[in-house]
Amino acid sequence: MGDLLLAVLRLMTEAIGDDQTLQSKISDLVKLFKDAEQSVSRDHCVVCRLANTDQGDCSLEQHHIAGESSFPHTITVCNGCHTYLSDHQKSWLILWQDSSLRVSSFFFGWAIIFDLLHMKTWLLGYERLATMFRAQGYYIRNSALHRILKFGLTGKEIKSASYDPMICRFYRGLCLCCDRYLCRLRKL
């Protein structure tokens, strides 16, 4: 999962660019990603804390970023944030077992978190992060669905198939045929 964190950091760096407001929060965002990967439970809502808003006296819950069946990554959020995130998660969640589709759910999940941060703070950097993570999720999902529909292959089957440059495509280092980062178009 370390490769996924590297891809996330690369996307974050591209999206934040010269935005001074978000550059000051980059260490908090990296910590949030690492905490989510380890499913660290906090005593506060991490979204409200990043947005500098009051969470009130509501209960805290663990939110599965990519849906419970895709990745075990969770963040601690208040009931209000959890309701927003879960409601929006239903619009894109696909419960297929293809690993590319699960990775796309990871990027969609973070896009919704950045949407919520943008709604709470009106910082354009969060909107850019949401847009870039959503685009990455769509790219991975559409490529995976294309591969499945056109070739009828899943990730494991495609590894034993003969090499076809139309199947193996890269986007910021993610190989969609073997679901690994930086495989450099080697023969399968």
C-alpha positions in Angstrom: 0.0 0.0 0.0 3.1 2.3 0.2 2.9 2.7 -3.6 -0.7 4.0 -3.3 0.5 6.6 -0.7 3.2 7.7 -3.2 0.6 8.2 -5.9 -1.6 10.1 -3.4 1.4 12.4 -2.5 2.1 13.0 -6.2 -1.5 14.0 -6.8 -1.5 16.2 -3.7 1.6 18.0 -4.8 0.2 18.6 -8.3 -3.1 19.9 -6.9 -1.7 22.1 -4.2 0.9 23.8 -6.4 1.5 27.4 -5.2 -1.6 27.5 -2.9 0.0 28.9 0.3 -3.0 28.1 2.4 -2.9 24.4 1.6 0.9 24.2 1.6 0.7 24.9 5.3 -1.7 22.0 5.7 0.2 19.4 3.7 1.8 17.8 6.7 -1.7 17.5 8.2 -3.0 15.9 5.0 -0.1 13.4 4.8 -0.8 12.5 8.5 -4.5 12.0 7.6 -3.6 9.6 4.8 -1.2 7.7 7.0 -3.7 7.5 9.9 -6.4 6.3 7.5 -4.1 3.6 6.2 -3.5 2.4 9.8 -7.2 3.1 10.7 -6.1 5.2 13.7 -9.0 6.2 15.9 -9.0 9.8 17.1 -10.9 11.7 19.8 -12.0 14.4 17.3 -13.5 14.6 13.8 -10.5 14.9 11.5 -12.5 16.7 8.8 -13.8 19.4 11.2 -10.3 19.8 12.7 -8.8 20.3 9.2 -11.6 22.8 8.4 -11.2 24.6 11.7 -14.9 24.2 12.4 -16.7 23.1 15.5 -18.0 19.5 15.5 -20.4 20.1 18.4 -21.3 17.4 20.8 -22.0 14.7 18.3 -20.7 11.2 18.5 -17.6 10.0 16.5 -17.7 7.2 14.0 -15.2 5.5 11.8 -15.7 6.1 8.0 -14.5 3.6 5.5 -12.9 5.8 2.8 -13.4 3.4 -0.1 -16.3 1.4 1.3 -16.0 -1.3 3.8 -15.4 -4.1 1.3 -12.7 -2.3 -0.8 -10.1 -1.1 1.7 -9.8 -1.2 5.5 -8.7 2.5 5.6 -10.9 4.6 8.0 -10.9 8.1 9.4 -12.6 9.3 12.5 -15.5 11.7 11.7 -18.4 13.2 13.5 -21.9 12.0 12.8 -22.7 15.0 10.5 -19.6 14.4 8.4 -20.2 10.7 8.3 -23.7 11.1 7.0 -22.5 13.4 4.2 -19.6 11.1 3.3 -21.7 7.9 3.4 -24.6 9.4 1.4 -22.2 10.6 -1.4 -20.3 7.3 -1.3 -23.4 5.4 -2.5 -23.3 7.3 -5.8 -20.0 5.7 -6.9 -19.4 2.6 -4.9 -19.1 -0.6 -7.0 -18.8 -3.8 -5.0 -16.9 -5.8 -7.6 -13.8 -7.7 -6.6 -11.6 -6.4 -9.4 -8.6 -4.7 -7.7 -8.5 -1.8 -10.1 -12.1 -1.0 -9.3 -11.2 -1.1 -5.6 -8.4 1.3 -6.1 -10.7 3.6 -8.0 -13.0 3.6 -5.0 -10.1 4.7 -2.8 -9.6 7.8 -5.0 -13.4 8.5 -5.1 -13.5 8.3 -1.3 -10.8 10.9 -0.9 -12.4 13.1 -3.5 -15.6 13.2 -1.4 -13.6 14.1 1.7 -11.9 17.0 -0.1 -15.4 18.1 -1.4 -16.6 18.2 2.2 -13.4 20.2 3.2 -14.1 22.6 0.4 -17.7 23.1 1.5 -16.6 23.8 5.0 -13.7 26.1 4.2 -14.3 27.4 0.6 -10.5 26.9 -0.1 -10.0 26.3 -3.8 -7.1 24.0 -3.1 -9.5 21.4 -1.6 -11.7 21.7 -4.7 -8.6 21.1 -6.9 -7.7 18.0 -4.8 -11.3 16.7 -5.1 -11.2 17.2 -8.8 -7.9 15.5 -9.3 -8.7 12.5 -7.1 -12.1 12.1 -8.8 -10.4 12.2 -12.2 -7.9 9.6 -11.1 -10.8 7.4 -9.8 -12.7 7.8 -13.1 -9.6 7.0 -15.2 -8.8 3.8 -13.3 -12.5 2.7 -13.2 -13.1 3.4 -16.9 -9.9 1.6 -17.9 -10.7 -1.4 -15.7 -14.3 -1.6 -17.0 -13.0 -1.3 -20.6 -10.5 -4.1 -19.9 -13.2 -6.3 -18.4 -15.8 -5.7 -21.1 -13.5 -5.8 -24.1 -11.3 -8.6 -23.1 -13.3 -10.4 -20.5 -10.3 -10.5 -18.3 -9.7 -9.7 -14.6 -6.4 -8.7 -13.0 -5.1 -12.2 -12.4 -6.1 -13.5 -15.8 -4.5 -10.6 -17.6 -1.1 -11.4 -16.0 -1.1 -14.7 -17.9 -2.3 -13.2 -21.2 0.1 -12.3 -23.9 1.4 -8.7 -23.8 -0.8 -6.2 -25.6 0.1 -2.5 -25.4 -3.6 -1.6 -25.7 -4.3 -3.4 -22.4 -1.4 -2.0 -20.4 -1.8 1.7 -19.9 -0.3 4.1 -17.4 -1.6 7.1 -15.7 0.8 8.8 -13.3 2.7 5.5 -12.7 -0.3 3.1 -12.2 -0.2 0.0 -14.4 -3.8 -1.1 -15.0 -2.9 -4.5 -16.2 -1.0 -5.7 -13.1 -2.4 -3.2 -10.6 1.0 -2.1 -9.5 2.8 1.1 -9.6 5.8 1.7 -11.9 5.9 -1.7 -13.6 7.3 0.0 -16.7 5.4 -1.9 -19.4 7.4 -5.2 -18.9 6.2 -8.3 -20.6 3.7 -10.2 -18.5 
